[in-house]
Amino acid sequence: MSSSTGTTSILQYTPIDEIPKIREHLKATYNSGRLRPLEYRKQQLLRLIHLVEDNYARFEEPFKADLGRHTLEVTAGELNGIVMELMYLHDNFETWAQPQKPGFNLKFWAFGPVIKRVSKGVVLVVGPFNFPLLLTLSFLGAAIATGNACVIKMSELTPNVSAALTELLPKYLDQDLFRIVNGGIPETTAVLQLQWDHIVFTGSPSVARIVAAAAAKHLTPTTLELGGQCPVFCDPKMDMYLTARRLLWSKSLNAGQTCTVVNHIFVPYEAQDALAKAFVQVYNEFFPEGPEKAPISTLATDAAFKRIKELLEKTKGEVVCGGHELFGPILPIVPVKDFQDAIDWTNSHSHPLAVYAFTDDPNFKEYVFNNTHSGQFVVNDTNIQATIPTLPFGGVGESGYGMVKGQYIFDTLSHLRATCESPRFLDMIMGWRFPPYTDAKIKQA
Ligand code: NAD
């Protein structure tokens, strides 16, 4: 859809020579202190909430055009989630922004130590295609709450959604502080050459390495929200209908293009047929006229479709579980002799973003939890952990680093500036620290 001239038919890419000027302009406004007052942050945050709330209908068509998204998924999976996160920030950020006294320590109380959460400067948010608004606007909201100016770099794979946001953002937010950059690799490369005060990147591990390397040149702190590869450990005693229903939902939502989607299911051989049967039943319930006629999301690009099709053709219905992220609507069932094999396999590959256990057995839950590593651990469901604003959200190892959501993203985008003030009377107690050093002073130290 894009051309080498830096445009799509729908979206004008940001001219590359404009990008440094945007950053300079935002930095100058940031330095002026305009965003320091909490009242102004609250006003801008509220305006961002209104941007989303006023435009549910406006975003419907762009999501359909870019991702084939059904209105239900746009509303529940994207827009409601943004409003919920922004409202949670709006209602709480003033409390989180208050100076905080560390625990009392008699030796140091006289210094009056206090932790102040201060802004960092200009934050860069680089977003993925699969939740183009949720994974940019929720971080923009956190930048506002923490008093940072912010540039959003949208994915080039969702030009209609980007065009809608590019049109709306200046109508709601202070353009001297919050801007969008549109474009593909050349534009993102130009963005990454600049010095930012924090980068929040959501995307694939391979591009994350490019982002981290660019950030390292400026020693810029980064938060990397990556994918995926989330396994399910399915207890053979589990209700297979409930399991199949929740897992097929996970694979249908956004055509399986979510970072927390189940990647494969480990189940003992003896329970494999029961699980497969339950999937057939649920599949027929979900798509009574076949998936072709169902108003479900589609894969975002022709390349993704080709990749998934080839994967299916290559495996000819056999199980695939090669350590790759599938990121699409196919779901391998992997029969195992015992769960230790599944644990060993999981631990010999990159750490997943989430590990899921489907079971009612407390011992099984504990066994899976204690023997695996992942960003999150969820029992009897998938994806929902990403909607709970009071929980931290982040990966481990190949699934990323740094924490987002609620108070965690507030701390991520704040600098915890340590402050203390030395009282005048201190010299009476600590006069021994000043030269000339003497034996008597060594005894007092
Ligand atoms: P991607 O890594 O291809 O692209 C992400 C962003 O990077 C886009 O804005 C894109 O323009 C830019 N980009 C792409 N190639 C680049 C390059 N060579 N140099 C500089 N910038 C470049 O990711 P995607 O396909 O848009 O999103 C899917 C991935 O995101 C999956 O791996 C998924 O698991 C992950 N994801 C993670 C989370 C999370 O919260 N952990 C959430 C959603 C998606």
Boltz pocket constraint, residues with backbone or C-beta under 6 A from the ligand:
constraints:
  - pocket:
      binder: B
      contacts: [[A, 126], [A, 127], [A, 128], [A, 129], [A, 130], [A, 131], [A, 135], [A, 153], [A, 154], [A, 155], [A, 156], [A, 183], [A, 184], [A, 185], [A, 188], [A, 189], [A, 202], [A, 203], [A, 204], [A, 205], [A, 207], [A, 208], [A, 210], [A, 224], [A, 225], [A, 226], [A, 227], [A, 228], [A, 258], [A, 259], [A, 327], [A, 353], [A, 395], [A, 399], [A, 400]]
      max_distance: 6.0
